[in-house]
Amino acid sequence: MRRQNRIFFIFGIILLLSEIWKQYCLTYIVNPGSYDWWYFPFQLCSIPMYVCLLLPFAVPESIHRAMEAFLMDFGLLGGIFAFFDTSGMKYSFFPLTCHSYLWHIFLIIIGITAGVSCRPQSWNDFKNSVYIYLSCCGIASIFNVCFGSLGSINMFYINPAHRMSQKVFRNIADALGNNAGILIYIAATILGAGIFHFIWRQILKKSCH
């Protein structure tokens, strides 16, 4: 396993262990004995945990590079923009609030680590990372449908049964309808990740020559 892969795998283990602790606290401290599906770990900001754990074993190389691009574009985007609306990061159990802030800071660290690897990513790598993102949106939609009867759930914030809650996009949803708001939210996320990818390409072109 390459040194960089080991680093990402360690990042993934740290995130996984902290996520297990979070789920335990939510189930047995915040909601004594009752699991809250709202906090099932499959949001955009949860995906870097799975990517870090799988990245060292990813073959072929194109998938490996796409996963790196996901971390440095989508993962970094999620980590940074979570701080523009911290309402979803606050819990009645204060240690969980601390965990949420630290989690998103860690996503930023992971994204920067992926970005500064001095391995310029092509636009094809970004395109493949978009496929990862859209696949996760599809899986999130399946979770929203399948687990909806078990409790309130809104993976990736794209459940049509729930009013769009993200800042700006909830106003769009109010004006154009919830489904339109969801589609615009997905498109905006891809655009934001694309901007990050463009910035990284400019940085790496200069630093790696």
C-alpha positions in Angstrom: 0.0 0.0 0.0 1.5 3.4 -1.0 2.2 5.8 1.7 -0.5 8.2 0.5 -3.0 5.4 0.4 -2.1 4.4 4.0 -2.7 8.0 5.1 -6.2 8.1 3.5 -7.0 4.7 5.0 -6.0 5.9 8.5 -8.2 9.0 7.9 -11.0 6.6 7.0 -10.5 4.5 10.2 -10.6 7.7 12.3 -13.8 8.8 10.7 -15.4 5.4 11.0 -14.6 5.0 14.7 -15.9 8.5 15.4 -19.0 7.8 13.4 -19.6 4.6 15.5 -19.3 6.7 18.6 -21.7 9.3 17.2 -24.3 6.6 16.3 -24.0 5.1 19.8 -24.5 8.5 21.5 -27.5 9.4 19.2 -29.1 6.0 19.9 -28.5 5.6 23.6 -28.0 9.1 25.0 -30.0 11.5 22.8 -32.7 9.0 21.9 -32.5 6.3 24.6 -32.8 3.0 22.8 -34.4 4.4 19.6 -32.4 4.8 16.4 -33.0 8.0 14.5 -32.8 7.4 10.8 -32.3 11.1 10.1 -28.7 10.6 11.2 -28.0 7.5 9.1 -24.4 8.1 7.9 -25.0 8.7 4.2 -24.9 12.4 3.6 -22.4 14.1 1.2 -20.2 14.8 4.2 -20.3 11.1 5.2 -19.1 9.8 1.8 -15.4 10.8 2.3 -15.3 8.2 5.1 -16.2 5.4 2.7 -14.0 6.8 0.0 -10.9 6.9 2.3 -11.6 3.3 3.4 -11.9 2.0 -0.1 -9.4 4.2 -2.0 -6.3 2.1 -1.2 -8.0 -0.9 -2.8 -9.5 0.9 -5.8 -8.6 -0.6 -9.2 -8.3 0.3 -12.0 -6.2 3.5 -11.7 -9.0 5.6 -13.3 -11.3 4.8 -10.3 -8.5 5.5 -7.9 -8.0 8.9 -9.4 -11.7 9.6 -9.5 -11.9 8.9 -5.7 -9.0 11.3 -5.1 -10.8 13.9 -7.2 -13.9 13.3 -5.1 -12.1 14.0 -1.9 -10.4 17.2 -3.2 -13.5 18.5 -4.9 -16.8 17.3 -3.4 -15.3 16.4 0.0 -13.6 19.7 0.4 -16.8 21.5 -0.8 -18.9 19.7 1.8 -16.4 20.4 4.6 -16.2 24.1 3.8 -19.8 25.0 3.0 -21.1 23.2 6.1 -19.8 26.2 8.0 -22.1 28.5 6.1 -25.1 26.9 7.8 -24.2 25.3 11.1 -27.7 24.6 12.2 -27.4 21.0 11.3 -24.2 20.6 13.3 -25.7 21.4 16.7 -27.0 18.7 19.0 -28.6 18.7 22.5 -25.6 16.6 23.6 -22.7 19.0 23.4 -19.9 16.4 22.6 -21.9 15.6 19.4 -21.8 19.2 18.4 -18.0 19.2 19.0 -17.8 16.0 16.9 -19.7 17.6 14.1 -17.5 20.6 13.9 -14.3 18.5 14.1 -15.7 16.1 11.4 -16.1 18.9 8.9 -12.7 20.4 9.7 -11.3 16.9 9.1 -13.0 16.8 5.7 -11.2 20.0 4.8 -7.9 18.5 5.9 -8.6 15.4 3.9 -9.5 17.4 0.8 -6.4 19.5 1.1 -4.3 16.4 1.6 -5.7 14.9 -1.6 -5.3 18.2 -3.5 -1.6 18.9 -2.5 -0.5 15.4 -3.5 1.0 17.1 -6.6 -0.8 14.7 -8.9 -2.7 16.9 -11.3 -6.2 15.7 -12.0 -7.7 15.8 -15.5 -11.2 16.8 -16.3 -11.9 13.2 -17.0 -11.0 12.4 -13.4 -13.5 15.1 -12.3 -16.1 13.6 -14.7 -15.7 10.3 -13.0 -15.9 11.8 -9.6 -19.3 13.3 -10.7 -20.4 9.8 -11.5 -19.5 8.8 -7.9 -21.5 11.7 -6.6 -24.5 11.0 -8.8 -24.3 7.3 -7.8 -24.4 8.3 -4.2 -27.4 10.6 -4.9 -29.1 7.5 -6.4 -28.3 5.4 -3.4 -29.4 8.2 -1.1 -32.8 8.3 -2.9 -33.2 4.5 -2.4 -32.5 4.9 1.3 -35.0 7.8 1.5 -37.7 5.6 0.0 -36.8 2.3 1.7 -36.3 3.7 5.2 -38.9 6.4 5.1 -41.4 4.2 6.8 -39.0 3.7 9.7 -38.7 7.4 10.6 -37.8 10.8 9.2 -34.9 10.5 6.7 -33.5 12.9 4.2 -30.2 11.6 2.8 -28.3 14.1 0.7 -31.2 16.5 1.4 -32.9 15.3 -1.7 -35.9 13.5 -0.3 -39.0 15.0 -2.2 -41.1 14.2 0.9 -39.1 16.9 2.9 -39.0 20.6 2.1 -35.5 21.6 0.9 -33.8 22.9 4.1 -30.5 24.1 2.7 -29.9 27.9 2.7 -30.6 29.6 -0.6 -32.0 26.4 -2.1 -35.0 26.4 0.2 -35.9 29.8 -1.2 -35.5 28.4 -4.7 -37.7 25.4 -3.7 -40.3 27.7 -2.4 -40.4 29.7 -5.7 -40.1 26.8 -8.2 -41.2 23.7 -6.2 -39.3 21.2 -4.1 -38.3 18.9 -7.0 -36.8 21.8 -8.9 -35.0 23.0 -5.8 -33.5 19.5 -5.4 -32.3 19.3 -9.0 -30.8 22.8 -8.8 -29.1 21.8 -5.5 -27.5 18.8 -7.1 -26.4 20.8 -10.2 -25.0 23.6 -7.9 -23.1 21.0 -5.9 -21.5 19.6 -9.2 -20.7 23.2 -10.3 -19.1 24.0 -7.0 -17.0 20.9 -7.1 -16.0 21.8 -10.6 -14.8 25.2 -9.5 -12.7 23.6 -6.8 -11.3 21.2 -9.4 -10.4 24.1 -11.7 -8.6 25.9 -8.8 -6.7 22.7 -7.9 -5.6 22.3 -11.5 -4.2 25.8 -11.6 -2.4 25.3 -8.3 -0.9 22.0 -9.2 0.2 23.0 -12.7 2.3 25.8 -11.1 3.6 23.8 -8.1 4.5 20.6 -10.0 6.6 22.2 -12.7 
